[in-house]
């Protein structure tokens, strides 16, 4: 039975899916692929199937597998491999290389060097070890050298942290993986099961099963959050503000 072209297009609709397909079919298998490109097995992880692939990784693949079309890998256009006649045509290959180079320069993968600005809804599960920001949830990227090891940026909503932060400010956040690394009285982004995403100062509670969440705006009373309701913590390490 002839394969439905629309189903095939959906099957290979991202760079990562095309990498997996290539490795499994004509790339020598996944073990060899990882050896020659230096990539880890995470590139084949199903849960990351829609995540972007860095331009440095793409360059390594195209450098080793010179019969692989960069246009196909990056854009999903044309055939996967060059024909023997095309490989002998230096002018054709130069043209194809130029297309691939431009795609690498302009693809969102290149922007992965920046810090993604995402919506509050998109980071709801950031405490999960399998958390990954999807391309469709990224609003923009920030390139700020002083914001080291920053996982994401979000926009502040409301006035509970005024005057420290205004509504509309963009804060840079670093995910905390272990609770013993909490810096008390610092501003944190807190993912909760009951109240969603909060931006508060964290303080110790008199009850060891709770954290005390404190607003800088004195119109907002401090309140306790059960540790069992917290699904993720990130410390705020910087802010971008427009006057």
N, C-alpha and C positions, 0 to 999 in steps of 0.2 A: 504494500500500500504506500502511495506517495506521501511523504511527510508534508504536513500543513506548513506553509511558509510563515504564517503568522505565529504559530506555536514555536517554530524554530527561532524566529526573531525575538520572542519573549524569553526563550530559554537562554539566549546569548545577549541579553540587553544591557549588560554592564561589563566593564573591563575585567573585573575579577572573575565573572562567569566565563569570559572568553579565555582567560589564562588557564582556568581549570580544564576547560574543554580541550585546549591545545595540548596541555601537559598529558592528559589522559589518552589522546588520540595519536598524535604524531610527534609529541615532545619527548618521547622516551620513557614516559611514566613519571609519577610524582617524585619518587626517590631521586632519580637522575636529575629531574628538573630542579629540585632543591639544591643538589650538589653543585650544579654548574652555575646557578644564579645566586647562591648564598642565601636563599630565602628559607624561612621557617615553615613548618607544617600549618601554621595558622592561616597561611594564604589560602588553604583549602577548607577552612572551617565553615560549615554550612551557616552558622549563626552570623557570620560576618559577610555573607554573600553579597550584600548590597553596599558594603563599605568601599570608600575610594581606595585607590592604590597609588602610592607615591610615585612621582615622576622618576626618581632615582631607581626604583625597582623596575619600572618600565624600560628605562634605558639599558639596564643590565640584561633584560630579556632579549631586547632587540639586538644588543651587541653580540650575544652568543648565538641566538637563533636567527641567522642572517637570511634564511629563507622565509621567515615569518613577516607578513606585511604589517608595517606599523599602522597603516590606515585601517586595516581590519581590527587590530588589537585595540586601538584607541577609539575608533569611531564606529566600528561594526560594519564598515563598508567594504564591498568587494569580496574577493576570495581570501581565504586564510593564508595561503602560501603563494609565493611567486612561481610561475611556470618556468621551465628551463629556458624558454626563449626570452622571457622577461629578465631572467638573471644574467643573460648575456648582453642585454641592452643597457649600457652604462647610463645613457641619457634618461631612460625610463626610470632606472633605480634612483638617480639623482632627484628626479621629480617627486617620486614616492617618498624619499627621505625628507624632502622639504616639507611635504604635507604632514608627515609624522612629527617633525620638529615643531611646526607651528601648533599642532594639536597638543603636544607636550607643554608648550609655553602657555596655552590658553585654557587647558583643562582644569577643572576645579581641584584635581589631585595636586597640582602645583601649589595651590593655595593652602594645602594642608600644613605648610610651614607656618602659617598664621594661626591665630587663636579664633576658633569659631564662635560667633555670636548666635545664640540659639534662644528659642522661646522657653518660657517657664514650663510649658506643657511638655516640651521635648526632653527635659532633664528629669522627669518624674522618677525614673529608675536608676539615677546615677550612682546609688549606693550598691547596686548589683555588680558583681565582678564581671558579668557579661555585658555591662552597659556599653553601648556604642552610639555615637551621634550619627544619625543618618543624613545624607546629603540634602534631602528635601527639607530637613529641619534647620539647616544653616541659613541665616539671614545675611551674614557678611563675615569677613575675616579681619582681624586686627593683627598687625605686625608691630609689637612693642617689645624691644630687646630686654627691657628691665623686668618684664613680667615673665619670670623664669618658671618652668614646670607648671604652666597654667593649663587647665583642662578645658575650660569653656568660659564664655562671658555671657551674662544675662543683663536684661534691662530692669532697673528697679521700678516697682509699681507701688503707689501709695506714699504716705508721709510718716509712717511709723518710725523710720530711722532718721528723720530730719532732726538736727541740721547736718548730721554726718553725711547722709545721702539724700538727694532730691529725687522725686519721681522723674524718671527719664534718664537718670545716670546709668552708665554701663559699668558693671563691676566684674573684675577678673577673679575666677575661682579655682582653687586647687582641691581636688577630692581628697578626703582623709580616709585612709583604708583601715586604720586601727584607732580605736577609741582612746587609747592611752596617749595619743599625740594631740589631743584637743588642747588648744591654747585658750585658757579661761579668760573671759571678758573680752575676747576678740570677736569681731563680727563673722558670723557663719551663715551659709545657706543651708537650710535644714529641710530635707524631704520627709514629709510625714504622711501617714495613711489617712488621717482624719482632716487635716487642715491644708494639705497640699504643700507647696513650696513656701517657706518662710525665710526672711532675712532678719536675723536677730543677733544680739550678743548672747553668748552662752556662758552661764555661770553654774557653779556647783549648787545643787539643791540640798536641803537638809535631809531629804529622802534620797538614799543612794540609788533608787530605781527611777529617778527623774532627773531631768536637766531643767534649769531655770532659764527661760527665754526673756530677754530684757530689750525693750525698745529705747532708742535715744530720745524720742519724742515723749516728753513727760505726760502727755495726754493719754498714753497707752500704758496700762498697768502690766507689770511683769506677770508671767504665768508659767506653770510647770508643764513639761511635756514628758509623758512616760517614755522611757527608753525603748520599750517594745513597739511604740508607734513610729519611731524614727527609722526610715529606710535608707537614709544617706546623709552624710555631712561633708561640707566643703568649706574651707576657710577663704574669706575674701582677702585678696592680697593687693588689690589696687582698684582704682576707679578712673573712668574717663567721663569728663563733664564738659558740657557746652554752656557757656555763659549766655 
